[in-house]
Amino acid sequence: MRAEDSEPVYVSDALIAEDIDAYLETHQHKTLLRFITCGSVDDGKSTLIGRLLYDSKMIFEDQLEALAADSKRVGTQGQDIDFALLVDGLAAEREQGITIDVAYRFFSTEKRKFIVADCPGHEQYTRNMVTGASTADLAVILVDARKGVLTQTRRHSYLAHLLGIRHIVLAVNKMDLVGYDQATFDAIVADYRAFADSIGIAAFTAIPISGFRGDNITGPSQRTPWYDGPSLIAHLEAVDLDTARDAARPFRMPVQWVNRPNLDFRGFAGLIASGRVRPGDAIRVLPSGKSSTVARIVTLDGDLEQAVAGQSVTLTFADEIDCSRGDVVARADAPPQSADQFEATLVWLDEAPLQVGRAYWLKLGTQTVSAVVREPKYAVNVNTMEHVAAKTLDLNAIGVAEVSSDRAIVFEPYADNRTLGGFILIDKMTNATVAAGMLNFSLRRAQNVHWQPTDIDREEHARLKNQKPRVLWFTGLSGAGKSTIANEVEKLLNLMNRHTFLLDGDNVRHGLNKDLGFTDADRIENIRRVGEVAKLMADAGLIVLTAFISPFRAERQLVRDMLPEGEFIEIFVDTPLGVAEQRDVKGLYRKARSGELKNFTGIDSPYEAPEAPEIAVNTVDMTAAEAAEFIVRRIMPLK
Ligand code: ADP
């Protein structure tokens, strides 16, 4: 559970008992700082978090219950908790794997509310750290005073910086175990400064602490007289928030949904990503570019005179202009860019590596588009920060690559705006989130190439040919009978005076795709290009037949998505491997079996059979001519 998803229940403030309304009122107006803690396993994170919760005497009731399960000594009042017990409970939670999915904890002081994301330290938990860091204002990097800056320290700092965290605290912990020695502290700080400089962290705050003894946590410690900086809590209470910075930038609000309870009201709801807005402000809706002015700012508590970054509001406009989910409302004279090609930094989060050229869903704010990642320019070794050559990205890898989407998205560089620059990639088949990404900048060519509208459109082409365009997509193993059957189908259609064209795998590989081989990435690109060609031919009004193994579901889906609903007809030529191998018309199976031919589908390269093809033909029971007739009957009528 994310702590912010539910209303917190406070258990320790005396004010609650006396005057709940007054309490809630003061509490509501406190600012909220989100931060993450990271460090190696035994750097003392549990102790530090325990200390923060304990000293601030703010603990969730549900946390208490969980902890109380371990010991009957835990009461319902925060003050009654034994510190050692609290830490034990937090550590036990981690061991039980509760923190596998970032544990969010809530506490508060007189000045501020805090949500702390406790991110597990190992490299295999990069995903968790990315999740926690993407919304954090600050990172507390914990270092054991006896060990100094470690590989983990560097990796966490790099990730925190990469994910746009502007405030870094170097908490040199366990100072009690080094006798509160200033020289030890200074050496670690110098060491870290050199590293921070090398990766572009401009400033950080170093604090000598002992989570265990409470030194420099809530107030200055007598045991470090040589340190005159703030205590950890004092620093957390004082740093400026991202929302304050965001509020100073131009207004942007991604539209989450359109609120239309009746014909008289049409409002556009969303969370303000940056800037401020007032009734009367001139705005522009992107990507359409239509403009209007803000009429009202509506909230559940009545209309507002002004709203700023971080607030959820509903806007109404003075004019009836088109605006829907995924659009971005922006200040008219300072709109964000839109583009369809970018350079992005990706953190790969899935067991299955990046498939270069495959189409993934890209979700950026409320916009969802189909996007393809090119071969990475480089990957980053997160332990040494070196750039290394990479053909793909594996689990937990970080790399820089070009990304192109099927339509323009409204964005800002991540460094300027996390909401409009941060995105995730989703596998279209499994729906798993496979990567987190940060848009660095758009590529110039995307801004200069525009779609050329033409007067004679696809309907006109088809009308003249007196038919409905179709793409009959034959898929199956090599030797299954795709070419043979497609050829028979084309002959039948020709007899019926239909305008057709047959794209054959082997033929295309002699021309358009002769630069491609048979690796997964090349197979994906092969099918992407064939899909584009088939689409152009369908736009020209033709009935297109394609005979390609097209082994991956994702690419067949990609082509399906390119075409209007109902135009893509997937035909599975379902021939068992044994039968196709026995036919072995081209002698390829023999070569593959003897190892002469690598990456052969069905032998050492996978074939993903269609799950719901429009048509399936069985070539064991049907001859090629029978299969062709069966198919033609199924696709009628053709007008
Ligand atoms: P693909 O295009 O799928 O690689 P081909 O059409 O080139 O396959 O080869 C299929 C081979 O199988 C041809 O030699 C064809 O004559 C033979 N064959 C035998 N029975 C059938 C059938 N029922 N349907 C299609 N092909 C068949």
Residues whose N, C-alpha, C, O or C-beta is under 5 A from the ligand:
A	BS01	ADP	L477 S478 G479 A480 G481 K482 S483 T484 R583 V585 T619 M622 T623 A624
